Amino acid sequence: MNTITITGFAKAYVKSMRLYYSFITGIAGMVGLAYYQYVAHASGRIALSDLHRTVETPTSAAKTVLILMILFLGWGINQIINDYLGLEEDRINAPARPMVTGDLHPAGAVLLSSLLMLGACVATWLFLEPIAVIPLLLGVGLNVVYEYAKGYGVWGNVVFGIMITSCAAFGFMAAGPSEASVFTPARLAMLAFVALLNALMTYYTYFKDYEGDLAAGKRTLIVQLGPERARYLSLGASFLPLVVFLAAYYSFDAWPIVLNSTFILLAVLAVCMQVWTGFLFFQNPRGAMTYFALSFNFRACACAESALIALFNPALGILLFFLSYVFIGFLFNFHVNRHG
């Protein structure tokens, strides 16, 4: 490759990463990271038996930076593989994407992503916690499974939700040692809630992809129901995170944590964003506005996870809520072409 070709490849690769999505994996991972820090600092504040604290220790700044780099770049690196597997429907849904137009060489891009993921695994093994390689590899594997599960109705949403939840597991497991079981009831409830938020988020993205998915034989819920009927489901489903959280917290005592005022404020805002997202897709199940509604959809998901972080760290929750709202919209504007 000459210099111009390398530069063009790099630009096309970064564009294909769709960096506004980095907040989806990044904030999900920070749920796990923030929870680990909460457990590590729990002495004298809350019953340790409720948190299953054993050998958790505060994560160093250097390790935290490395974890955040892997989390925030992980989506974009994996997205290249997703684009490669979804070329058929992208030729209809997103004809301006670099891999579709030929600006990004498919084999070269997949090779680079594979090398970067290998580097992330090596860095995790050597400098973080070796056990954290498990959720890292799980996320990569589920990304491949997702492209095929997408063709079987709700299973695409389920797989996507679990795939992003692996980021939360990675954030916790990479942060430091833990002798306690990773899968305590409270942690499973938290992971399940993160999975729900992301499964719902990806459901809304299928409205934009309806024509390409239909042509490619991907039987998503939108394809099965049709946009006009699916829009009613989008409005009703927007209340699902609120209902599930209240039921889990008050009926099943899922989290042994007192709801602080910061969490309640951010949660109310997040619920409003979720409901507004459902309304946007109810109002515009097809057309150009369907694409632009995605920006608010991504914000609603990341902000809801930021509110969850406020359970453990109110100040961090507020900061991430604000940053997610501002920067997702900012980065999304670099992809204003609705076919991109």
C-alpha positions in Angstrom: 0.0 0.0 0.0 1.2 3.5 -0.7 0.7 6.4 1.8 -2.5 7.6 0.3 -4.0 4.1 0.3 -3.1 3.6 3.9 -4.6 6.9 4.9 -7.8 6.1 3.0 -8.0 2.7 4.6 -7.5 4.2 8.0 -10.2 6.8 7.5 -12.6 4.2 6.1 -11.9 1.9 9.0 -12.6 4.6 11.6 -15.8 5.6 9.8 -16.9 2.0 9.9 -16.3 1.9 13.6 -19.2 4.3 14.1 -17.7 5.8 17.2 -21.1 7.0 18.7 -21.7 3.3 19.4 -18.6 3.2 21.6 -20.7 4.6 24.4 -23.0 1.5 24.2 -20.1 -0.9 25.0 -18.2 1.7 27.1 -21.0 2.7 29.5 -22.2 -0.9 29.8 -18.7 -1.9 30.8 -18.5 0.9 33.3 -21.5 -0.5 35.1 -19.4 -3.5 36.0 -16.3 -1.3 36.7 -18.3 1.1 39.0 -19.9 -1.8 40.8 -16.5 -3.4 41.5 -15.2 -0.1 42.9 -18.3 0.1 45.1 -17.7 -3.3 46.5 -13.9 -2.6 47.0 -14.8 0.5 49.0 -17.7 -1.0 50.9 -16.1 -1.5 54.3 -18.1 0.3 57.0 -20.8 1.5 54.7 -23.0 -1.4 53.9 -23.2 -5.1 55.0 -20.4 -6.9 53.3 -22.4 -10.1 53.1 -24.9 -8.3 50.9 -22.1 -7.4 48.5 -20.1 -10.6 48.7 -16.9 -8.7 49.3 -13.8 -10.8 49.6 -10.5 -9.6 48.1 -11.7 -6.7 45.9 -9.2 -3.8 45.9 -9.5 -0.4 44.2 -8.4 -0.4 40.6 -5.3 1.6 39.7 -5.5 4.6 37.4 -3.4 2.8 34.7 -5.6 -0.3 34.8 -8.7 1.8 34.7 -7.5 3.6 31.5 -6.7 0.3 29.8 -10.1 -1.2 30.7 -11.8 1.9 29.3 -9.8 1.8 26.1 -10.8 -1.8 25.5 -14.5 -1.1 26.4 -14.9 2.0 24.3 -13.0 0.8 21.2 -14.3 -2.8 21.5 -17.6 -2.0 19.7 -15.9 -0.3 16.7 -13.4 -3.1 16.3 -16.1 -5.7 16.4 -18.4 -3.6 14.2 -16.0 -4.3 11.2 -16.7 -8.0 11.6 -20.5 -7.3 11.8 -20.3 -5.2 8.6 -18.5 -8.0 6.9 -21.1 -10.6 7.8 -24.0 -8.3 7.0 -22.8 -7.0 3.6 -25.9 -8.4 1.8 -28.4 -6.4 3.7 -26.1 -3.4 4.0 -26.1 -3.0 0.2 -29.8 -2.0 0.7 -29.8 -0.6 4.3 -26.5 1.3 4.2 -25.1 1.6 0.6 -22.7 4.4 1.7 -20.8 2.3 4.2 -17.1 2.0 3.3 -17.1 -1.8 3.0 -20.1 -1.6 0.7 -18.7 1.1 -1.5 -15.3 -0.6 -1.7 -13.4 2.2 0.2 -12.6 -0.4 2.9 -11.1 -3.7 1.9 -13.1 -6.4 3.6 -10.3 -8.9 4.2 -7.8 -6.3 5.3 -10.4 -4.7 7.7 -11.3 -8.1 9.3 -7.6 -9.0 9.6 -6.9 -5.6 11.4 -9.9 -6.1 13.7 -8.7 -9.7 14.5 -5.2 -8.4 15.4 -6.6 -5.6 17.6 -8.9 -8.1 19.4 -5.9 -10.4 19.9 -4.0 -7.5 21.4 -6.9 -6.7 23.7 -6.9 -10.3 24.9 -3.1 -10.3 25.5 -3.3 -7.0 27.4 -6.1 -8.3 29.5 -4.2 -11.5 30.3 -0.9 -9.8 31.1 -2.0 -6.5 32.8 -5.5 -7.0 34.1 -7.1 -10.2 35.2 -6.7 -13.3 33.0 -10.3 -14.5 33.8 -11.6 -11.3 32.1 -10.6 -12.8 28.8 -13.7 -15.0 29.0 -16.3 -12.2 28.7 -14.1 -10.5 26.1 -14.0 -13.6 23.8 -17.7 -14.2 24.6 -18.5 -10.8 23.2 -16.6 -11.5 20.0 -18.3 -14.8 19.6 -21.8 -13.4 20.2 -21.1 -10.7 17.6 -20.8 -13.4 15.0 -23.8 -15.4 16.4 -25.8 -12.2 16.4 -25.6 -11.7 12.6 -27.4 -15.1 12.2 -29.7 -14.8 15.2 -31.0 -11.6 13.8 -32.9 -13.6 11.2 -35.0 -15.4 13.9 -37.2 -12.8 15.4 -36.6 -11.9 19.0 -33.5 -14.1 19.2 -31.5 -11.3 17.6 -32.4 -8.9 20.3 -31.7 -11.5 23.0 -28.2 -12.3 21.6 -27.4 -8.6 21.2 -28.4 -7.9 24.8 -26.3 -10.7 26.2 -23.4 -9.6 23.9 -23.4 -6.0 25.4 -23.8 -7.5 28.9 -20.5 -9.3 28.4 -19.0 -5.8 28.5 -20.4 -5.2 32.0 -19.0 -8.6 33.1 -15.6 -7.6 31.6 -15.6 -4.3 33.4 -16.1 -6.1 36.7 -13.8 -9.0 36.1 -10.9 -7.0 34.7 -11.0 -4.4 37.5 -9.3 -6.6 40.0 -9.3 -9.9 41.9 -12.5 -11.3 43.3 -12.8 -14.6 45.2 -16.6 -14.4 45.4 -18.8 -15.9 42.7 -19.2 -13.6 39.8 -22.8 -14.8 39.4 -24.4 -13.8 42.7 -28.2 -13.0 42.5 -27.6 -9.2 42.7 -25.0 -9.3 39.9 -27.2 -11.5 37.7 -30.1 -9.1 38.2 -27.8 -6.2 37.1 -26.5 -8.0 34.1 -30.1 -9.0 33.1 -31.2 -5.3 33.3 -28.3 -4.2 31.1 -29.2 -6.9 28.6 -32.8 -5.7 28.6 -31.8 -2.1 27.9 -29.6 -3.1 25.0 -32.1 -5.7 23.5 -34.7 -2.9 23.5 -32.2 -0.5 22.0 -31.4 -2.8 19.1 -35.1 -3.5 18.5 -35.5 0.2 17.5 -32.6 0.0 15.1 -34.4 -2.6 13.1 -37.0 -0.1 11.9 -34.2 1.6 9.8 -33.1 -1.8 8.5 -36.5 -3.1 7.5 -36.1 -3.0 3.7 -32.7 -4.6 3.7 -33.6 -7.2 6.3 -36.7 -8.1 4.3 -34.7 -8.5 1.1 -32.0 -10.6 2.8 -34.5 -12.9 4.6 -33.7 -11.6 8.1 -36.9 -12.1 9.9 -36.5 -9.6 12.7 -39.6 -8.6 14.7 -40.0 -5.6 12.5 -40.0 -7.8 9.4 -42.4 -10.2 10.9 -44.9 -7.6 12.2 -44.3 -5.0 9.6 -43.4 -1.4 10.6 -47.0 -0.2 11.0 -47.8 -2.9 13.6 -44.4 -3.0 15.2 -44.6 0.7 16.0 -47.3 -0.1 18.6 -44.9 -2.6 20.2 -42.2 0.0 20.3 -44.4 2.4 22.3 -45.4 -0.3 24.8 -41.9 -1.8 25.2 -40.5 1.7 26.1 -42.1 1.2 29.6 -40.5 -2.2 30.0 -37.2 -1.1 31.7 -39.2 0.9 34.3 -41.6 -2.0 35.1 -38.8 -4.6 35.3 -36.6 -2.4 37.5 -39.4 -1.7 40.0 -40.5 -5.3 40.1 -36.9 -6.6 40.5 -36.1 -4.0 43.2 -39.3 -4.0 45.3 -40.8 -7.4 44.7 -37.7 -9.6 44.4 -35.2 -7.5 46.4 -32.7 -7.8 43.5 -30.2 -5.2 44.8 -29.3 -4.6 48.4 -28.6 -1.0 47.8 -30.6 2.1 48.9 -31.8 4.3 46.1 -30.1 7.6 46.4 -31.5 10.9 45.3 -29.1 11.2 42.3 -30.1 7.9 41.0 -33.8 8.7 41.3 -33.3 12.0 39.4 -31.3 10.4 36.6 -33.7 7.4 36.5 -36.7 9.7 36.0 -34.9 11.4 33.1 -33.9 8.1 31.7 -37.4 6.8 31.8 -38.6 9.9 30.0 -36.0 9.3 27.3 -37.0 5.7 26.9 -40.7 6.6 26.5 -39.8 9.4 24.1 -37.7 7.0 22.0 -40.7 4.6 21.8 -42.9 7.5 20.7 -40.4 8.6 18.0 -40.5 5.2 16.4 -44.2 5.0 16.8 -44.5 8.3 15.0 -42.0 7.6 12.3 -41.7 3.8 11.7 -40.4 4.5 8.2 -38.6 7.3 6.4 -35.7 9.6 7.0 -36.8 10.5 10.5 -36.5 6.9 11.5 -32.8 7.1 11.0 -32.4 10.3 12.9 -34.4 8.9 15.8 -31.5 6.4 16.3 -29.4 9.1 17.9 -31.9 9.6 20.7 -32.3 5.8 21.0 -28.6 5.3 21.6 -28.6 8.2 24.1 -31.6 6.7 26.0 -29.8 3.4 26.4 -26.5 4.8 27.5 -28.1 7.4 29.9 -30.2 4.6 31.5 -27.0 2.7 32.2 -25.4 5.9 33.5 -28.3 6.2 35.9 -27.6 2.6 37.0 -24.0 3.6 37.8 -25.3 6.4 40.0 -26.5 3.7 42.4 -22.8 3.0 43.2 -21.2 6.3 42.4 -23.6 9.3 42.1 -21.0 11.8 40.8 -19.8 9.4 38.1 -23.4 8.6 37.1 -24.1 12.3 36.6 -20.9 12.8 34.6 -21.5 9.8 32.3 -25.2 10.8 31.8 -24.1 14.2 30.6 -21.2 13.0 28.4 -23.3 10.2 26.9 -26.1 12.6 25.9 -23.7 15.2 24.4 -21.1 13.0 22.7 -23.4 10.4 21.2 -25.3 13.2 19.4 -22.0 14.9 18.4 -20.5 11.7 17.0 -23.7 10.6 15.3 -23.7 13.9 13.3 -20.7 12.6 11.4 -23.0 9.9 10.0 -25.9 12.2 8.9 -26.3 10.3 5.7 -29.2 8.0 6.6 -27.7 5.4 4.3 -24.4 5.4 6.2 
